[in-house]
Amino acid sequence: MRYRVDNDNPHERKAKIRSIFDSIVDGYDRANRILSFGIDQLWRKKVVEQLELKPTDVVLDVCCGTGDLSTLIRAAGAHVVSLDFSYSMIQKGRDKGNIDELATVADASKLPFKDNVFTKVCISFGIRNIPDIDIFLEEVYRVLRPGGTFIILELTRPRYNIFRVLYFMYLYTILPVLGGMIAKNFRAYRYLSKTIHTFIDPLTLTAMQEKHGFIDIQSTSMTLSIATMYISKKPPVGKTFLSIPLSKQSQNSRVIVH
């Protein structure tokens, strides 16, 4: 059984999501910092720590947005290819100096790369916006080098009952209003609130990764489980030569609780 985030036509949904992100690009980073109280950057730093980067690593940052995670990866000394389907987000990231000439405007469900080219792949706060997650996981598995690491960082629903009440009050009242005011698009932040509430739970996403061949899967809850980091690997079958197109535009499981 394949999982889709809703019953909309996938092409229509992609166009809708692209339109939403294009419309909030100017206030996107500021809204993220304010709405998360700055914790989103701490989570991204945790991702970079878990990637255990080396100078020889070539990392694919999927749904890179304006490049916050890409910047941290580059600062750690690795090569990074930033990918997003919103040209506006990519351009904003370039203007900020977060994204370099290797940025790629492309669909996460149709990654424009050869097989086995990246040593690491990561996606932060983006997988819940991908219409067909099965296809995306297949694509990540395809482009990831054998033995390579795949990390997902995503917002999740809290486990603890008392905190859940406060969290959902924030999610459906404060977040849409404040986010809408900052980014000047209330509809966009109502949509983003909904995707957090309706996205699959960590156990389901972990099972999906396992179904698509990933191994050594760990699901780590962070900050009262309002975010979850999933770490997995592609099985190390032999050795594959690392080769990546450098064009400027090419448009098993356990749970750890912190």
Residue pairs with C-beta under 8 A, 6 or more apart in sequence:
2 132
2 134
3 132
3 133
3 134
3 200
3 204
3 208
4 10
4 131
4 132
4 133
5 13
5 128
5 129
5 130
5 131
5 133
5 195
5 198
5 199
6 13
6 131
6 198
8 16
8 131
10 131
10 132
13 131
14 85
14 107
14 131
17 129
18 85
18 86
20 185
20 187
20 188
20 191
21 28
21 65
21 86
21 88
21 89
21 188
22 86
22 87
22 88
22 89
23 183
23 185
23 188
24 31
24 183
24 184
24 185
24 188
24 189
25 66
25 86
25 88
25 89
25 92
26 92
26 183
26 184
27 182
27 183
27 184
28 65
28 66
28 89
28 92
28 183
29 66
29 68
29 96
30 182
30 183
31 178
31 179
31 182
31 183
31 189
32 40
33 40
33 41
34 178
34 182
35 175
35 178
35 179
35 182
39 223
39 227
40 68
40 125
41 68
43 124
43 153
43 222
43 223
43 227
43 229
44 68
44 69
44 72
44 124
44 153
45 72
46 153
46 222
46 229
47 69
47 72
47 122
47 124
47 151
47 153
47 229
48 69
48 72
48 73
48 76
50 149
50 151
50 229
50 231
51 57
51 59
51 73
51 76
51 78
51 120
51 122
51 149
51 151
52 149
53 59
53 73
53 76
53 77
53 78
53 120
54 77
54 78
55 77
55 78
56 119
57 78
57 79
57 119
57 120
58 78
58 79
58 80
58 81
58 117
58 118
58 119
58 120
58 242
58 244
59 73
59 78
59 79
59 80
59 81
59 118
59 119
59 120
59 121
59 122
60 80
60 81
60 83
60 111
60 113
60 118
60 120
60 121
60 122
60 143
61 67
61 69
61 70
61 73
61 80
61 81
61 82
61 83
61 122
61 123
61 124
62 83
62 84
62 108
62 111
62 121
62 122
62 123
62 126
62 140
63 83
63 84
63 85
63 108
63 123
63 124
63 125
63 126
63 127
63 129
63 130
64 70
64 82
64 83
64 84
64 89
64 90
64 93
64 99
64 103
65 84
65 86
65 89
65 93
65 125
65 126
66 89
66 92
66 93
66 96
66 98
66 99
67 82
67 93
67 96
67 98
67 99
67 103
68 98
68 124
69 122
69 124
70 80
70 82
70 93
70 98
70 99
71 98
73 80
73 122
74 80
74 100
78 120
79 102
80 102
81 102
81 103
81 104
81 118
81 244
82 90
82 93
82 99
82 100
82 102
82 103
82 104
83 103
83 104
83 105
83 106
83 108
83 111
84 90
84 103
84 105
85 105
85 106
85 107
85 108
86 105
87 105
90 99
90 103
90 105
93 99
93 103
94 100
94 103
101 248
102 246
102 248
103 249
104 112
104 249
104 250
104 251
105 249
105 251
106 112
106 250
106 251
108 123
108 126
108 130
108 136
108 139
109 130
109 131
109 132
109 135
109 136
109 139
110 139
111 139
111 140
111 142
111 143
112 250
112 251
113 143
113 244
113 245
114 143
114 243
114 244
114 245
115 142
115 143
116 142
116 143
116 144
116 145
116 146
116 240
116 242
117 143
117 145
117 242
117 243
117 244
118 143
118 144
118 145
118 148
118 244
119 145
119 148
119 149
119 242
120 144
120 148
120 149
120 150
120 151
121 140
121 143
121 144
121 148
121 149
121 150
121 151
122 150
122 151
122 152
122 153
123 151
123 152
123 153
124 152
124 153
124 154
125 153
125 154
125 155
126 154
127 133
127 136
127 152
127 154
127 205
128 154
128 155
128 195
128 196
128 199
129 195
130 136
133 200
133 205
133 208
134 208
134 212
137 208
137 209
137 212
137 214
138 212
140 150
141 212
141 213
141 214
141 234
144 150
144 234
145 234
145 240
145 242
146 234
146 235
146 236
146 237
146 238
146 239
146 240
147 233
147 234
147 235
147 236
148 233
148 234
149 231
149 232
149 233
150 209
150 214
150 231
150 232
150 233
150 234
151 229
151 230
151 231
151 232
152 205
152 229
152 230
153 227
153 228
153 229
153 230
154 199
154 205
154 227
154 228
154 230
155 196
155 199
155 226
155 227
156 196
156 199
156 201
156 202
156 221
156 225
156 226
156 227
156 228
157 164
157 167
157 196
157 197
157 201
157 225
157 226
158 164
158 167
158 224
158 225
158 226
159 221
159 225
160 224
160 225
163 224
167 226
168 197
171 193
171 196
171 197
172 193
172 197
175 189
175 192
175 193
176 186
176 189
176 190
176 193
177 186
177 189
178 189
179 186
179 188
179 189
179 192
180 186
180 187
180 188
180 189
180 190
183 189
200 208
202 219
202 221
202 228
202 230
202 255
203 219
203 255
205 219
205 230
206 217
206 219
206 230
206 253
207 253
209 217
209 230
209 232
210 217
210 252
210 253
213 234
213 235
214 232
214 233
214 234
215 232
215 233
215 234
215 235
215 252
216 231
216 232
216 233
216 252
217 230
217 231
217 232
217 252
217 253
217 254
218 230
218 231
218 232
218 253
218 254
218 255
218 256
219 228
219 229
219 230
219 253
219 254
219 255
219 256
220 228
220 229
220 230
220 231
220 255
220 256
220 257
220 258
221 227
221 228
221 255
221 256
221 257
221 258
222 228
222 229
222 258
225 257
